[in-house]
Amino acid sequence: MTRPFRFGVVAPLRTDLPTWRDRVRRIADNGYSTLLMPDFPQMQPAPGPMLATVAALTDLRVGTWVYASPLRPAWLTAWEAHSLSLVTEGRSPRS
């Protein structure tokens, strides 16, 4: 049995927040299944809260494209990932 092919997109915040939220809704409406956020400290908000926003607005699966690991303690990254899994009810790219 084969699984359906899914498409994802990396969507950093490059505009104001309302425009980004509209973009997220369009991404979901256009059939994408997954939205990933990069981690660019001091250039945009942290991925966890942004992905929780995506999960509240859409039914997209969410995840991080990359974490800036040199700038984050490993336990904090693990806690944020766990918290995100809880608030999205398990909608992570691997589930």
N, CA, C and O atoms as a printed pandas DataFrame, in Angstrom:
     atom_number atom_name residue_name chain_id  residue_number  x_coord  y_coord  z_coord
0              1         N          MET        A               1    0.836   -1.169    0.000
1              2        CA          MET        A               1    0.000    0.000    0.000
2              3         C          MET        A               1    0.889    1.243    0.000
3              4         O          MET        A               1    1.832    1.326    0.787
4              5         N          THR        A               2    0.607    2.189   -0.853
5              6        CA          THR        A               2    1.378    3.421   -0.913
6              7         C          THR        A               2    0.653    4.546   -0.189
7              8         O          THR        A               2   -0.576    4.599   -0.136
8              9         N          ARG        A               3    1.446    5.426    0.355
9             10        CA          ARG        A               3    0.873    6.596    1.018
10            11         C          ARG        A               3    0.757    7.731    0.011
11            12         O          ARG        A               3    1.558    7.812   -0.920
12            13         N          PRO        A               4   -0.223    8.604    0.182
13            14        CA          PRO        A               4   -0.352    9.724   -0.759
14            15         C          PRO        A               4    0.848   10.652   -0.675
15            16         O          PRO        A               4    1.436   10.840    0.390
16            17         N          PHE        A               5    1.195   11.221   -1.800
17            18        CA          PHE        A               5    2.311   12.160   -1.857
18            19         C          PHE        A               5    1.852   13.491   -1.282
19            20         O          PHE        A               5    0.777   13.980   -1.630
20            21         N          ARG        A               6    2.654   14.079   -0.407
21            22        CA          ARG        A               6    2.288   15.345    0.224
22            23         C          ARG        A               6    3.330   16.404   -0.100
23            24         O          ARG        A               6    4.500   16.097   -0.330
24            25         N          PHE        A               7    2.885   17.654   -0.115
25            26        CA          PHE        A               7    3.771   18.778   -0.374
26            27         C          PHE        A               7    3.793   19.689    0.837
27            28         O          PHE        A               7    2.776   19.894    1.499
28            29         N          GLY        A               8    4.968   20.233    1.116
29            30        CA          GLY        A               8    5.124   21.174    2.209
30            31         C          GLY        A               8    5.788   22.446    1.723
31            32         O          GLY        A               8    6.281   22.522    0.598
32            33         N          VAL        A               9    5.791   23.435    2.585
33            34        CA          VAL        A               9    6.379   24.723    2.250
34            35         C          VAL        A               9    7.049   25.305    3.493
35            36         O          VAL        A               9    6.570   25.135    4.614
36            37         N          VAL        A              10    8.172   25.998    3.267
37            38        CA          VAL        A              10    8.833   26.742    4.332
38            39         C          VAL        A              10    8.326   28.179    4.221
39            40         O          VAL        A              10    8.438   28.802    3.166
40            41         N          ALA        A              11    7.766   28.703    5.318
41            42        CA          ALA        A              11    7.121   30.020    5.265
42            43         C          ALA        A              11    7.600   30.932    6.386
43            44         O          ALA        A              11    6.895   31.105    7.380
44            45         N          PRO        A              12    8.789   31.520    6.245
45            46        CA          PRO        A              12    9.251   32.451    7.272
46            47         C          PRO        A              12    8.409   33.725    7.269
47            48         O          PRO        A              12    7.753   34.047    6.279
48            49         N          LEU        A              13    8.436   34.429    8.366
49            50        CA          LEU        A              13    7.732   35.708    8.477
50            51         C          LEU        A              13    8.594   36.776    7.819
51            52         O          LEU        A              13    9.647   37.140    8.343
52            53         N          ARG        A              14    8.147   37.277    6.670
53            54        CA          ARG        A              14    8.901   38.305    5.949
54            55         C          ARG        A              14    8.090   39.578    5.760
55            56         O          ARG        A              14    8.559   40.534    5.142
56            57         N          THR        A              15    6.880   39.587    6.290
57            58        CA          THR        A              15    5.989   40.731    6.160
58            59         C          THR        A              15    5.411   41.037    7.532
59            60         O          THR        A              15    5.927   40.582    8.552
60            61         N          ASP        A              16    4.348   41.803    7.547
61            62        CA          ASP        A              16    3.646   42.013    8.810
62            63         C          ASP        A              16    2.845   40.752    9.136
63            64         O          ASP        A              16    2.591   39.928    8.257
64            65         N          LEU        A              17    2.458   40.607   10.380
65            66        CA          LEU        A              17    1.801   39.383   10.833
66            67         C          LEU        A              17    0.465   39.108   10.136
67            68         O          LEU        A              17    0.239   37.961    9.752
68            69         N          PRO        A              18   -0.441   40.088    9.943
69            70        CA          PRO        A              18   -1.697   39.789    9.238
70            71         C          PRO        A              18   -1.473   39.265    7.817
71            72         O          PRO        A              18   -2.181   38.359    7.376
72            73         N          THR        A              19   -0.500   39.823    7.100
73            74        CA          THR        A              19   -0.195   39.345    5.743
74            75         C          THR        A              19    0.334   37.919    5.788
75            76         O          THR        A              19   -0.027   37.095    4.948
76            77         N          TRP        A              20    1.188   37.624    6.763
77            78        CA          TRP        A              20    1.717   36.263    6.906
78            79         C          TRP        A              20    0.588   35.273    7.213
79            80         O          TRP        A              20    0.558   34.181    6.644
80            81         N          ARG        A              21   -0.341   35.641    8.106
81            82        CA          ARG        A              21   -1.470   34.747    8.422
82            83         C          ARG        A              21   -2.319   34.490    7.181
83            84         O          ARG        A              21   -2.771   33.365    6.968
84            85         N          ASP        A              22   -2.544   35.518    6.357
85            86        CA          ASP        A              22   -3.281   35.325    5.099
86            87         C          ASP        A              22   -2.532   34.367    4.185
87            88         O          ASP        A              22   -3.141   33.525    3.526
88            89         N          ARG        A              23   -1.216   34.497    4.147
89            90        CA          ARG        A              23   -0.397   33.592    3.324
90            91         C          ARG        A              23   -0.532   32.153    3.807
91            92         O          ARG        A              23   -0.644   31.228    3.002
92            93         N          VAL        A              24   -0.519   31.970    5.129
93            94        CA          VAL        A              24   -0.675   30.626    5.704
94            95         C          VAL        A              24   -2.017   30.029    5.288
95            96         O          VAL        A              24   -2.086   28.857    4.920
96            97         N          ARG        A              25   -3.068   30.815    5.345
97            98        CA          ARG        A              25   -4.398   30.315    4.930
98            99         C          ARG        A              25   -4.402   29.938    3.452
99           100         O          ARG        A              25   -4.978   28.916    3.079
100          101         N          ARG        A              26   -3.762   30.756    2.601
101          102        CA          ARG        A              26   -3.687   30.429    1.168
102          103         C          ARG        A              26   -2.894   29.147    0.933
103          104         O          ARG        A              26   -3.253   28.336    0.080
104          105         N          ILE        A              27   -1.819   28.971    1.690
105          106        CA          ILE        A              27   -1.026   27.746    1.577
106          107         C          ILE        A              27   -1.904   26.538    1.866
107          108         O          ILE        A              27   -1.874   25.557    1.122
108          109         N          ALA        A              28   -2.684   26.601    2.939
109          110        CA          ALA        A              28   -3.584   25.493    3.293
110          111         C          ALA        A              28   -4.649   25.303    2.226
111          112         O          ALA        A              28   -4.949   24.170    1.849
112          113         N          ASP        A              29   -5.222   26.392    1.734
113          114        CA          ASP        A              29   -6.284   26.308    0.719
114          115         C          ASP        A              29   -5.776   25.759   -0.608
115          116         O          ASP        A              29   -6.550   25.198   -1.383
116          117         N          ASN        A              30   -4.472   25.916   -0.878
117          118        CA          ASN        A              30   -3.891   25.437   -2.137
118          119         C          ASN        A              30   -3.457   23.981   -2.082
119          120         O          ASN        A              30   -2.851   23.486   -3.032
120          121         N          GLY        A              31   -3.752   23.289   -0.995
121          122        CA          GLY        A              31   -3.522   21.856   -0.947
122          123         C          GLY        A              31   -2.216   21.389   -0.328
123          124         O          GLY        A              31   -1.939   20.190   -0.314
124          125         N          TYR        A              32   -1.419   22.295    0.177
125          126        CA          TYR        A              32   -0.206   21.861    0.865
126          127         C          TYR        A              32   -0.594   21.129    2.140
127          128         O          TYR        A              32   -1.651   21.389    2.715
128          129         N          SER        A              33    0.255   20.220    2.577
129          130        CA          SER        A              33   -0.060   19.457    3.787
130          131         C          SER        A              33    0.766   19.877    4.991
131          132         O          SER        A              33    0.358   19.654    6.131
132          133         N          THR        A              34    1.927   20.486    4.750
133          134        CA          THR        A              34    2.854   20.777    5.838
134          135         C          THR        A              34    3.424   22.181    5.696
135          136         O          THR        A              34    3.737   22.629    4.593
136          137         N          LEU        A              35    3.553   22.869    6.827
137          138        CA          LEU        A              35    4.209   24.168    6.856
138          139         C          LEU        A              35    5.353   24.093    7.849
139          140         O          LEU        A              35    5.173   23.669    8.991
140          141         N          LEU        A              36    6.534   24.510    7.405
141          142        CA          LEU        A              36    7.731   24.509    8.247
142          143         C          LEU        A              36    8.193   25.934    8.474
143          144         O          LEU        A              36    8.057   26.789    7.600
144          145         N          MET        A              37    8.742   26.184    9.657
145          146        CA          MET        A              37    9.274   27.500   10.007
146          147         C          MET        A              37   10.767   27.377   10.320
147          148         O          MET        A              37   11.174   26.474   11.050
148          149         N          PRO        A              38   11.587   28.284    9.770
149          150        CA          PRO        A              38   12.994   28.316   10.160
150          151         C          PRO        A              38   13.156   29.055   11.478
151          152         O          PRO        A              38   12.234   29.731   11.935
152          153         N          ASP        A              39   14.305   28.930   12.075
153          154        CA          ASP        A              39   14.625   29.614   13.317
154          155         C          ASP        A              39   15.709   30.641   13.029
155          156         O          ASP        A              39   16.877   30.292   12.855
156          157         N          PHE        A              40   15.316   31.914   12.978
157          158        CA          PHE        A              40   16.249   33.009   12.776
158          159         C          PHE        A              40   16.146   33.937   13.973
159          160         O          PHE        A              40   15.419   34.929   13.916
160          161         N          PRO        A              41   16.863   33.639   15.068
161          162        CA          PRO        A              41   16.771   34.489   16.255
162          163         C          PRO        A              41   17.023   35.961   15.931
163          164         O          PRO        A              41   17.917   36.299   15.155
164          165         N          GLN        A              42   16.231   36.808   16.532
165          166        CA          GLN        A              42   16.277   38.257   16.400
166          167         C          GLN        A              42   15.847   38.767   15.035
167          168         O          GLN        A              42   15.814   39.980   14.825
168          169         N          MET        A              43   15.516   37.883   14.102
169          170        CA          MET        A              43   15.038   38.325   12.793
170          171         C          MET        A              43   13.553   38.053   12.627
171          172         O          MET        A              43   12.892   38.693   11.809
172          173         N          GLN        A              44   13.024   37.114   13.389
173          174        CA          GLN        A              44   11.595   36.795   13.359
174          175         C          GLN        A              44   11.242   36.080   14.645
175          176         O          GLN        A              44   12.134   35.654   15.378
176          177         N          PRO        A              45    9.939   35.937   14.936
177          178        CA          PRO        A              45    9.551   35.248   16.174
178          179         C          PRO        A              45   10.031   33.800   16.200
179          180         O          PRO        A              45   10.347   33.218   15.162
180          181         N          ALA        A              46   10.081   33.232   17.394
181          182        CA          ALA        A              46   10.496   31.832   17.558
182          183         C          ALA        A              46    9.533   30.909   16.821
183          184         O          ALA        A              46    8.348   31.223   16.707
184          185         N          PRO        A              47   10.019   29.776   16.319
185          186        CA          PRO        A              47    9.173   28.869   15.546
186          187         C          PRO        A              47    7.979   28.300   16.317
187          188         O          PRO        A              47    6.891   28.182   15.754
188          189         N          GLY        A              48    8.157   27.948   17.581
189          190        CA          GLY        A              48    7.074   27.310   18.336
190          191         C          GLY        A              48    5.780   28.099   18.342
191          192         O          GLY        A              48    4.746   27.563   17.943
192          193         N          PRO        A              49    5.793   29.358   18.780
193          194        CA          PRO        A              49    4.554   30.139   18.775
194          195         C          PRO        A              49    3.993   30.367   17.372
195          196         O          PRO        A              49    2.777   30.380   17.181
196          197         N          MET        A              50    4.878   30.544   16.395
197          198        CA          MET        A              50    4.407   30.741   15.020
198          199         C          MET        A              50    3.702   29.490   14.511
199          200         O          MET        A              50    2.657   29.582   13.867
200          201         N          LEU        A              51    4.271   28.321   14.799
201          202        CA          LEU        A              51    3.660   27.069   14.353
202          203         C          LEU        A              51    2.357   26.794   15.096
203          204         O          LEU        A              51    1.427   26.232   14.517
204          205         N          ALA        A              52    2.274   27.176   16.360
205          206        CA          ALA        A              52    1.017   27.029   17.097
206          207         C          ALA        A              52   -0.056   27.904   16.455
207          208         O          ALA        A              52   -1.221   27.509   16.397
208          209         N          THR        A              53    0.320   29.076   15.976
209          210        CA          THR        A              53   -0.617   29.946   15.262
210          211         C          THR        A              53   -1.108   29.279   13.987
211          212         O          THR        A              53   -2.302   29.308   13.688
212          213         N          VAL        A              54   -0.190   28.677   13.233
213          214        CA          VAL        A              54   -0.561   27.960   12.010
214          215         C          VAL        A              54   -1.559   26.853   12.331
215          216         O          VAL        A              54   -2.560   26.691   11.634
216          217         N          ALA        A              55   -1.286   26.101   13.380
217          218        CA          ALA        A              55   -2.167   24.994   13.760
218          219         C          ALA        A              55   -3.548   25.491   14.164
219          220         O          ALA        A              55   -4.546   24.808   13.933
220          221         N          ALA        A              56   -3.614   26.679   14.767
221          222        CA          ALA        A              56   -4.911   27.232   15.158
222          223         C          ALA        A              56   -5.696   27.739   13.951
223          224         O          ALA        A              56   -6.927   27.726   13.965
224          225         N          LEU        A              57   -5.002   28.183   12.917
225          226        CA          LEU        A              57   -5.657   28.748   11.733
226          227         C          LEU        A              57   -6.040   27.706   10.694
227          228         O          LEU        A              57   -6.982   27.911    9.928
228          229         N          THR        A              58   -5.314   26.583   10.660
229          230        CA          THR        A              58   -5.463   25.615    9.560
230          231         C          THR        A              58   -5.393   24.189   10.100
231          232         O          THR        A              58   -5.240   23.964   11.300
232          233         N          ASP        A              59   -5.509   23.239    9.181
233          234        CA          ASP        A              59   -5.302   21.839    9.552
234          235         C          ASP        A              59   -3.950   21.326    9.039
235          236         O          ASP        A              59   -3.736   20.117    8.947
236          237         N          LEU        A              60   -3.045   22.249    8.707
237          238        CA          LEU        A              60   -1.713   21.875    8.225
238          239         C          LEU        A              60   -0.921   21.151    9.303
239          240         O          LEU        A              60   -1.066   21.426   10.494
240          241         N          ARG        A              61   -0.091   20.230    8.869
241          242        CA          ARG        A              61    0.910   19.638    9.757
242          243         C          ARG        A              61    2.011   20.677    9.891
243          244         O          ARG        A              61    2.291   21.406    8.940
244          245         N          VAL        A              62    2.631   20.753   11.045
245          246        CA          VAL        A              62    3.621   21.810   11.279
246          247         C          VAL        A              62    4.928   21.231   11.789
247          248         O          VAL        A              62    4.961   20.158   12.392
248          249         N          GLY        A              63    5.994   21.958   11.535
249          250        CA          GLY        A              63    7.299   21.548   12.030
250          251         C          GLY        A              63    8.323   22.631   11.785
251          252         O          GLY        A              63    8.026   23.656   11.171
252          253         N          THR        A              64    9.530   22.399   12.267
253          254        CA          THR        A              64   10.606   23.360   12.051
254          255         C          THR        A              64   11.447   22.918   10.874
255          256         O          THR        A              64   11.682   21.728   10.667
256          257         N          TRP        A              65   11.887   23.876   10.125
257          258        CA          TRP        A              65   12.780   23.598    9.010
258          259         C          TRP        A              65   14.182   23.422    9.549
259          260         O          TRP        A              65   14.923   22.543    9.107
260          261         N          VAL        A              66   14.544   24.260   10.507
261          262        CA          VAL        A              66   15.835   24.184   11.163
262          263         C          VAL        A              66   15.735   24.924   12.492
263          264         O          VAL        A              66   14.977   25.887   12.616
264          265         N          TYR        A              67   16.488   24.481   13.471
265          266        CA          TYR        A              67   16.627   25.212   14.731
266          267         C          TYR        A              67   18.061   25.718   14.824
267          268         O          TYR        A              67   18.995   25.028   14.417
268          269         N          ALA        A              68   18.230   26.907   15.354
269          270        CA          ALA        A              68   19.561   27.484   15.560
270          271         C          ALA        A              68   20.151   26.854   16.822
271          272         O          ALA        A              68   20.195   27.487   17.877
272          273         N          SER        A              69   20.599   25.615   16.708
273          274        CA          SER        A              69   21.019   24.844   17.877
274          275         C          SER        A              69   22.164   25.470   18.679
275          276         O          SER        A              69   22.188   25.298   19.898
276          277         N          PRO        A              70   23.097   26.173   18.077
277          278        CA          PRO        A              70   24.140   26.784   18.908
278          279         C          PRO        A              70   23.591   27.850   19.862
279          280         O          PRO        A              70   24.239   28.181   20.855
280          281         N          LEU        A              71   22.421   28.381   19.572
281          282        CA          LEU        A              71   21.840   29.448   20.380
282          283         C          LEU        A              71   20.776   28.954   21.356
283          284         O          LEU        A              71   20.211   29.752   22.104
284          285         N          ARG        A              72   20.491   27.642   21.360
285          286        CA          ARG        A              72   19.438   27.099   22.210
286          287         C          ARG        A              72   19.961   25.898   22.988
287          288         O          ARG        A              72   20.613   25.025   22.415
288          289         N          PRO        A              73   19.681   25.846   24.281
289          290        CA          PRO        A              73   20.013   24.624   25.017
290          291         C          PRO        A              73   19.164   23.462   24.479
291          292         O          PRO        A              73   18.001   23.648   24.123
292          293         N          ALA        A              74   19.748   22.288   24.426
293          294        CA          ALA        A              74   19.039   21.123   23.876
294          295         C          ALA        A              74   17.732   20.851   24.619
295          296         O          ALA        A              74   16.729   20.513   23.991
296          297         N          TRP        A              75   17.728   20.993   25.944
297          298        CA          TRP        A              75   16.511   20.708   26.707
298          299         C          TRP        A              75   15.394   21.679   26.345
299          300         O          TRP        A              75   14.223   21.300   26.344
300          301         N          LEU        A              76   15.746   22.939   26.034
301          302        CA          LEU        A              76   14.726   23.923   25.678
302          303         C          LEU        A              76   14.124   23.616   24.308
303          304         O          LEU        A              76   12.916   23.758   24.115
304          305         N          THR        A              77   14.948   23.202   23.371
305          306        CA          THR        A              77   14.450   22.805   22.059
306          307         C          THR        A              77   13.530   21.595   22.183
307          308         O          THR        A              77   12.473   21.555   21.552
308          309         N          ALA        A              78   13.918   20.615   22.984
309          310        CA          ALA        A              78   13.086   19.427   23.192
310          311         C          ALA        A              78   11.763   19.803   23.856
311          312         O          ALA        A              78   10.714   19.276   23.487
312          313         N          TRP        A              79   11.806   20.707   24.827
313          314        CA          TRP        A              79   10.578   21.116   25.512
314          315         C          TRP        A              79    9.649   21.860   24.554
315          316         O          TRP        A              79    8.437   21.645   24.578
316          317         N          GLU        A              80   10.202   22.729   23.715
317          318        CA          GLU        A              80    9.376   23.448   22.744
318          319         C          GLU        A              80    8.744   22.481   21.749
319          320         O          GLU        A              80    7.572   22.635   21.406
320          321         N          ALA        A              81    9.495   21.491   21.281
321          322        CA          ALA        A              81    8.951   20.502   20.352
322          323         C          ALA        A              81    7.846   19.680   21.012
323          324         O          ALA        A              81    6.813   19.415   20.397
324          325         N          HIS        A              82    8.062   19.284   22.248
325          326        CA          HIS        A              82    7.043   18.535   22.980
326          327         C          HIS        A              82    5.785   19.383   23.166
327          328         O          HIS        A              82    4.673   18.906   22.936
328          329         N          SER        A              83    5.958   20.625   23.579
329          330        CA          SER        A              83    4.817   21.523   23.773
330          331         C          SER        A              83    4.051   21.732   22.478
331          332         O          SER        A              83    2.820   21.733   22.475
332          333         N          LEU        A              84    4.772   21.909   21.380
333          334        CA          LEU        A              84    4.126   22.085   20.080
334          335         C          LEU        A              84    3.329   20.844   19.695
335          336         O          LEU        A              84    2.226   20.952   19.158
336          337         N          SER        A              85    3.880   19.676   19.966
337          338        CA          SER        A              85    3.154   18.435   19.688
338          339         C          SER        A              85    1.856   18.366   20.487
339          340         O          SER        A              85    0.833   17.905   19.982
340          341         N          LEU        A              86    1.901   18.823   21.728
341          342        CA          LEU        A              86    0.685   18.828   22.556
342          343         C          LEU        A              86   -0.358   19.795   22.013
343          344         O          LEU        A              86   -1.519   19.420   21.846
344          345         N          VAL        A              87    0.039   21.032   21.734
345          346        CA          VAL        A              87   -0.964   22.024   21.322
346          347         C          VAL        A              87   -1.497   21.782   19.921
347          348         O          VAL        A              87   -2.585   22.251   19.588
348          349         N          THR        A              88   -0.747   21.054   19.088
349          350        CA          THR        A              88   -1.239   20.748   17.737
350          351         C          THR        A              88   -1.871   19.370   17.664
351          352         O          THR        A              88   -2.247   18.910   16.587
352          353         N          GLU        A              89   -1.986   18.718   18.799
353          354        CA          GLU        A              89   -2.546   17.353   18.880
354          355         C          GLU        A              89   -1.824   16.393   17.949
355          356         O          GLU        A              89   -2.444   15.571   17.273
356          357         N          GLY        A              90   -0.499   16.513   17.925
357          358        CA          GLY        A              90    0.330   15.569   17.184
358          359         C          GLY        A              90    0.498   15.846   15.712
359          360         O          GLY        A              90    0.970   14.971   14.986
360          361         N          ARG        A              91    0.137   17.019   15.235
361          362        CA          ARG        A              91    0.295   17.318   13.805
362          363         C          ARG        A              91    1.726   17.729   13.507
363          364         O          ARG        A              91    2.007   18.899   13.248
364          365         N          SER        A              92    2.608   16.775   13.546
365          366        CA          SER        A              92    3.990   17.029   13.181
366          367         C          SER        A              92    4.274   16.307   11.878
367          368         O          SER        A              92    3.586   15.336   11.564
368          369         N          PRO        A              93    5.267   16.746   11.103
369          370        CA          PRO        A              93    5.519   16.123    9.800
370          371         C          PRO        A              93    5.780   14.621    9.853
371          372         O          PRO        A              93    5.548   13.936    8.857
372          373         N          ARG        A              94    6.244   14.095   10.952
373          374        CA          ARG        A              94    6.573   12.672   11.021
374          375         C          ARG        A              94    5.422   11.812   11.486
375          376         O          ARG        A              94    5.497   10.587   11.386
376          377         N          SER        A              95    4.353   12.415   11.993
377          378        CA          SER        A              95    3.258   11.574   12.494
378          379         C          SER        A              95    2.317   11.133   11.386
379          380         O          SER        A              95    1.347   10.422   11.647
